[in-house]
Amino acid sequence: MAAVTDTDLVRLLLEAHRALASELRSGLEERGYPDARPAHAAVFMNIDRRSGTRLTDLARRARMSKQGMMLIVDDLENRGYVRRVPDPEDARSKVVRLTARGRRYVAEARRAMAALESRVRRELGERRYEALRSSLDQLISGGEWSGE
């Protein structure tokens, strides 16, 4: 068996991500959200569900450009998942808020992610699953590339 190189590890992580993302997309399609896109997660994972979030804060939290985030928010607004409303703290700014459809989507996405995580846990077994999570958490929080 050949030794695993850094390139091999990156490839494995990318392929695992693609496989899990594809399974999640399928689960969301089955739940009535065929228009969900992986890029939308940048908003859904970073928005304050009750009060909404300024676009600049969404971009910062997602570690992406304001322009890139604006494109995603525009797309989600056109699809009816979010809306822009005046910021109650600054009349010059807007806050991105989830619509009723967006809140339903977030609830379904959480259920789909829980089902996916449950399947992975069963497939790997409890010990290997926890080791994987712990290792990934360590890489994310301890690496120079973590963005901190």
N, C-alpha and C positions, 0 to 999 in steps of 0.2 A: 504494500500500500504506500502510495506517495505521501510525503510530508505535506501538511496543510501550510500554505503560504498566506501572507497577508491578503494577497489578491483573492485567493480561494475563500478566505473568511468573508471578505466584502461581498464576493459573488454569492456565497451562501446566505448572508443576511439579506441581500437584495432579492434573491429568489424567494426566500421565506416571506419577506414583506409582500412581494407580488402575489404569491399564492394566497396569503391570508387576506390581502386587500380584495382580490378577486372573489374569494368566498364571501367576504363581507358585502361586496356589491351585489352578489347573487341573492344574499339574504335580504338586502334592502329592496331589491326588485320584487322579490316574493311578497314583501310587506307593503307593496304599493308605491315604491319610490324608485322608478326606473331612471329618473333623471339625476340621481345622486352621483356626484363625481368625487374622486379622491381629493382634489384640490379644495373642495368645499369644507373639508375637515379643518382647514386653517381657521375658518370662521367658527364653526360649530364647537370646536374644542377650546376656543379662547374667548367666546362672548359671555358676558354676564347675563345669565338667562332672565333675570328679573328686571334689571335696570337698563340693560343694553351697554354698549361699549363704543367709544370713539374709534374711528377708523385707524388713527395713528396708534392707539393702544393695541388694537387687534394686530396690526402689522408688527409692532414691537414684540408682543407675546408670541407671535408665530415666527419671529425671526426672519421676516421678509420685508421687502420694500413697501412703502406706502402705495406706490403705483400698482404693484402686483396685487396687494390686498384690495385696492379699489376695483380692479378687474373682477376679482372673485365676488366682492360684495355686489357689484353691478349685476353679475350673472345671477346671484341668489335673489336679488331684488326682482329681476325680470321673471324668475321662476316662482315668486311669491313666498319665499322662505324668510326674508328679512325686509325691513323698511327703514328708511332714514327719517329720524324725527329731530326737531330742535333739541339741543342739549339744554336741560333746565339750569345748568350752572354757567353756561356761556352761550348767549344768543347767536354768536357768530359761528358756532360749531354745530355739528350734527352727531347724533348717537345712532348706532346701528342696533336695531331691536329685532328679536324674533317675532314673526307673525304667528298666528294660531297654527298655521301649516308648519312653520318652522319648529314650534314647540312639539307638535306631534311627531315630526321627523326625528328630533333629538331623542324623544322617548323610544321610538322604534329603533333608532340606531343603537341606543344603549342596550335594548333587548337583543338585537342582532349581535352586538359585540359580546354580550354575556354568553350567548349560545355558542359563538365561535370559541371563546375562551374556555368554556366548559368542554367542548369537543377536543381542544388541544390538550387540556388537562387530562382527559380520559386517555387520549392517544399516547401521551408521554408517560403517564403515571405521575403520582403526586410528587415523588422525590425529584425526578428529572424536571418536571414542570417548575417546581420551586427553585431548583438550581439554575434553570434557564432565566427565570425572572430575576433572581438575585444577581446573576452575572451581567445581564443587560442593564439593570439598575446601576451596578457598579461602574460599568463602562460609561454610561451616560453621565453620572454624577461626578466621576473621578477623572475623566479624560480631559486633556487640554482642548480637545475638539468639541467639548460640551457647550461651548459658547458662553461660559460663565467668566 
